């Protein structure tokens, strides 16, 4: 009986290898954050290594993304990350949204919520383990952009409206 269960499980594991989620590879940068906001080289590097896999339209997939059910987990992770913040379509959103996302970026980095611990488990994506200096660079960049928006727009236009 155990042998039949193991054979059945093996067949299922092989069969699911053919059911793959669509990959996040469009790399459409029409509304990328860098089209409106200056992104210094150090911040660009931080975003590339620690943020863009889940928060842009271009994910660099690791080798294990070819194995199911891991690919499904990664797809969910990327989809959820882009739902919260997508630097690739950043400027297509309202100024209030942009300001709010800069504010959230500061908060998440300060509180150590980003990058997610699951992204760096077991030494995976080691470059995403940000140093204090990298965190401060990211915070300073986001704050400078918030300050710039505050200088350009009336205060009430920078507040997210509840729906």
FENURUR-V788339 format. One record per backbone hydrogen bond with DSSP energy under -1.0 kcal/mol. CO is the residue of the C=O (numbers start at 0). NH is the residue of the N-H. Records with the same first field share a line. If there is no record, write none. Layout:
BEGIN
CO: NH, NH
END
This chain:
BEGIN
0: 4
1: 5
2: 6
3: 7
4: 8
5: 9
6: 10
7: 11
8: 12
9: 13
10: 14
11: 15
13: 16
14: 17
15: 18
22: 24
23: 58
28: 31
30: 90
31: 34
32: 35, 36
39: 43
40: 44
41: 45
42: 46
43: 47
44: 48
45: 49
46: 50, 51
50: 53, 54
54: 86
56: 26
61: 64
62: 65
63: 66
66: 70
68: 72
69: 73
70: 74
71: 75
72: 76
73: 77
74: 78
75: 79
76: 80
77: 81
78: 82
79: 83
80: 84
85: 88
86: 32
88: 91
89: 92
93: 97
94: 98
95: 99
96: 100
97: 101
98: 102
99: 103
100: 104
101: 105
102: 106
103: 107
104: 108
105: 109
106: 110
107: 112, 113
108: 111
115: 118
116: 119
119: 122
120: 123
124: 127
125: 128
127: 129
130: 134
131: 135
132: 136
133: 137
134: 138
135: 139
136: 140
137: 141
138: 142
139: 143
140: 144
141: 145
142: 146
143: 147
144: 148
145: 149
146: 150
147: 151
148: 152
153: 156
154: 157
END
